[in-house]
Amino acid sequence: MSGLPRSARRVQAALHALGLDVAVRELPASARTAAEAAAAVGVEQGAIVKSLVFRGARSGDAVLVLVAGDNRADEARLEAALGEPVERADADFVRAATGYAIGGVPPVGHPEPLRTLVDEDLLRFDAVWAAAGTPHAVFPVAPAALARAAAGSVLRIR
């Protein structure tokens, strides 16, 4: 673990603290996008977890949405689940809410717990791959275990 970048080590520590026995891996190729990540780890794009951050339009609260790499988040469904309109968060808001930059936002290990919604389509896979703090760091995990660790509500996102 000591060879990993600091932000990836933070994610690895958070995973272990949550009881997930998975290893963060640093890739030579970028995994900034779902397509890049899928190619880098050799899986179909749907098995990549996109960590999208939205902001509640009234509350201003950050909401983390874990989406299958081959899906788009339907904002109307998110708004119905959250009970308020949402807007895409900008890079500064994402970093402030998660502690990580866009392209490496992990589903766990944030400074404060985030309300998290999980795309039910991730559950069709035995394992999914999520960002681990940098555009080159990822980890594999069973999707149901990820949803539990992230304290996420599973629902239809698309």
N, C-alpha and C positions, 0 to 999 in steps of 0.2 A: 504494500500500500504506500510505502514511503516514496516510491517513484512517481506517484500520481501528483498532478497539480493540486494545490491547496484546496481549491473549491471542490474537486473530485474527492479528496480525502474527507472533507466535511460531509459530503453525501454518503460516502462509505460508512462513516461513523454513525450517521443518522439511520441508515439501513440496519446496522447491527443493533443500535439502541431500540429499534422497533421490532427486533427479533427476526429480521429477514437475513437468512444465511446466503447472501448473494454477493458476488464480487464485481466491483466496478472495473471496467476494462477501458484502457485508452486505445483508441484506434488511430492508425496512421492517416486514414482518410477522414474528411469532415463528415459529421453526422448532424449538421445544423438543420437540415430539412428531413422530412420523413423519407423522401426518395433517396437522399444520400445515406441516411442511416440504414435503410433496408438493403441497399447495395453493399454497404460496408460490412454488415453482419450476415448477409446471405439469407434474408427472410423476405416474405412478401410484405408490401408496404403497410397492410392493415395491422401487422404485428408490431408496428412502431407506435409508441405512445407520444402523441403530441401534447405538450403541456401548454395550454393557452390560458392567458390571464385576461379576465374581463373586469370591469369596474361597474358596480351598481350605480346607475345614473342618479338615484336619490340618496342612497346611503353613502356612496363613495367607497364602499368596501370592496376589497379584492376578492375575486372568485377564481379559483383554479379549475379548469375544465380539462380532463384527461380524455383525449379523443383518439380513436383508432386512426392510424396514419392514412387510411384510404377514405376517411370520412371528413366532412365539414361540419362544424358545429352550427346547428340551426338556432339562431338567436331568439326566435319566437319560443322555442321549446325551453331554452335557458331562462328566458324571462318568466315563463309560466312556472317553472320549478322554483325560481328565486322570489317571485312575487314583486318584481320591479324590473324596469327596463335596464338593459346592459349596454355597455359600449366597450369596444376594444381598448385595452390599456396601452399607453405609449411606453417606450423603452425605460424612461425614468421611473414611471410608476411600477413597472414589472420588477426592476431591480430593487426598488424600495420595499415592495411587498414580499418578494421571494428571496432577496439576497443574491440573485443570479441574473446574468444578462440573457436576453432573448437568444435562443439557439442552444442554450445549455440548461434551461430551467428544469430542475428535477421535480418529480411529483411529491417528494418529501424533503425534510431538512431545511425548512424555512425559518426565519427568525421568530415568527409567531404562527400558530395554526391558521390555515386558510380554509374557508368553506370550499369544499371540493366536490365536483360532480364528475362521475365516471361514465364514459360511453359504454353501454351494455355490449356493443359489438366487440369490445376487447376480450370479452369472456369466451369468444369462440376459439381462442387460441390456448394452447397448453402453456406457452410462455410468450411474453411480450418484452420489448426492449424499450427502455426509457432513458432520457438524458440524465447525466450525472454531474452536472455543474459546469461543463465546458462543451464546445461543439465537437470535441473528439472523445468524450467520455460517455459510456453507456453501461447499463446493467440489464441482465435478463431477470425476469421474475414472473411467477404465476399471476395472472391478472386478478384473480379473487384475493390473493394475498396482498397485492398492491392496493386494491380498493380498501381492504381492511386497514392496512398500515397508514394509508392517507386519510382514513376516516371519511371516505367518499361515499356519496349517495349514487348508486347505480341507476341510470335511466337511459331512455332513448334520446340520443343527442342529435341525430340527423333526421 
